[in-house]
Amino acid sequence: MPAIGITGGISTGKTSFCECLGEIVPAAKFFDADQVAHQLVNVDPQVKDEIRHEFGTGFFSVEGDLNREKLRAIIFGDAAKRRALEQILHPRIRRQWSTDAETHRNSPDFFFADIPLLYETAGETLCDRVVVVACSSKIQLRWLMERTSLERAAAE
């Protein structure tokens, strides 16, 4: 079966689209880059160390948990810091999803990969097809503010 990439801007409805696909094609396999990024930060000590080195220890609690809201505020406002975080996470995410895609190519089940920055990371080269999820900027802004509790200026 083909590997189908799903991409789109932040808060455009990619997750909802994937949930609908899961209902329509229950045997399908899904890869969610955002979930993998969360897992990497939660369980990979090397990833935590690289984030600490780049951003400082103030982004982690005493227990070692990443303060995602604090990090989000920095990377939304600073393109260089966002790229630094992407350089830590993206190669690891790409390795995992390309391995999963290759494994599922020989499977009878559909394989969908929800990769928000698919084109920015040249991930479309690993896909047989790509679906771009989009919505109006007004809805996108509303969903982003609701999901992240960002103020309007920061969300824009």
N, C-alpha and C positions, 0 to 999 in steps of 0.2 A: 504494500500500500504506500501511497505517497506521504511524504513529510510535508505538512502544510503549516506555514508560518502565519501567525496572527499578530498584527502590530497596529499601532495607532498612538496618538498622543496620550499624555497623562489624563486620566479621568474621562476617557471617551466611550467607555463601555466594553472594553476588551474582556474583562472578567465575566460580565453578564452575558456577553456573546458566547464565551466558552461554556458557561453553565447551560445555556440553551442548546449548544451543540451536544453537550453531555446527555441531555434529555432525549435529543433526537437520535443520537448514535451512542447508545449506552456502552458498547464494547470499545469505543475509542479510547486511546491513551492520550494523556495530556501532560505537557511540560509547562510549568509556570516559572518564568525567570525571576519574578519578584519573590515567589516563595523560596526558590533556591537561594537567592541573595540573603533572605532572612535566615535561612538555615545555616549558610556559610558563616554569617556573623555570630550566630548562636553557638555553633559547635566546632568551628575550625580555629584553633588557637593562633595559627599563623596569620589568618585574616584579621583577628583581633589585634595582634601585635602590629601588623602593617597599618591598621587604622589608627592605633595609638601613636605610632611613629609619625604619621602624617598629620593627625589632627590634635593629638595631645590626650593625656589621660583624663581630662575633664569631661570627655564625652562618654565616660563609663561610670557606672555606679560602683560602690564598694564591692558589691557582689560580682562585678564584671559584666553587667548587662549594658548594652549600648543604649544611650539616650537618643533614640531615633528622631525625636522632635527637635532636639538641639542640633543634631547633624543635618537634618532636613533644612533647617533655617539657614545654615551656613551654605550648603551646596546649592540651594535655590538662588542665593544671592551672589555666589562667587563661582564663575565658570571654571576657574583653575582648580578650585577645590573639588568641584563636581567631577572634573576629568581625573583628578587624583584618585577619587573613590572608584570611579569607573575602571581605572587601570588596575586596581586591586581586585575588583569583583568580576569584571567582564571576561577575562581569559578563563577563569575557573567555571563560570556559568556556561560559556561557549563549549568548553571541553565536555561538560556533563550533558548538555542538550544535544551536541553533535553525536556523542556516543549513543544516547537514547534514540535519536532519529535513525541512526544506522541500524541499531538493533531492531527497531520496529519496521524498517523497510522490508524485511523478510517476513513480516507478520501479516496475518489477514486483517488486522485491525487498523483503522485510521489512526494517524499520529498527528496531533496538533501541538504546536509550540507557541505559547503566548510569550512573545519577545518584544517588549516595548520599543527598544532601540534596534530593531532588526536591520534596517537599512544603514543606520549609522555605524553598525559593527560589521557590515558586509555579511550578515547572517543569511540574507536571502539566497546566497550561493549554495546554501545547504538545504534549500527548500525546493520542492517540486512545484509548489504553488504558494502564493501569498495572498492573504485577506487583510485589507486595511479597514479598521473600524474607525469611524469618524462620527462626530455629532457637531451641532452648532457650538460656537465659542461661548455663547451664553449658558448653555446647558453644561458644557465642559467646566466652566468657571464655577457654577453652582455646585456641581458634584465634587470638584476639588476642594472647595471651601467646606462642604459638609463632611467629606471624608477625612480631611487633615486638620480641621479647625483653624485653618489659616485665615488671616484677615484678607480682605479683598485685594489690597495693594500687594501683599506678598504672593497671593495666588496668581495675580495677573503677571 
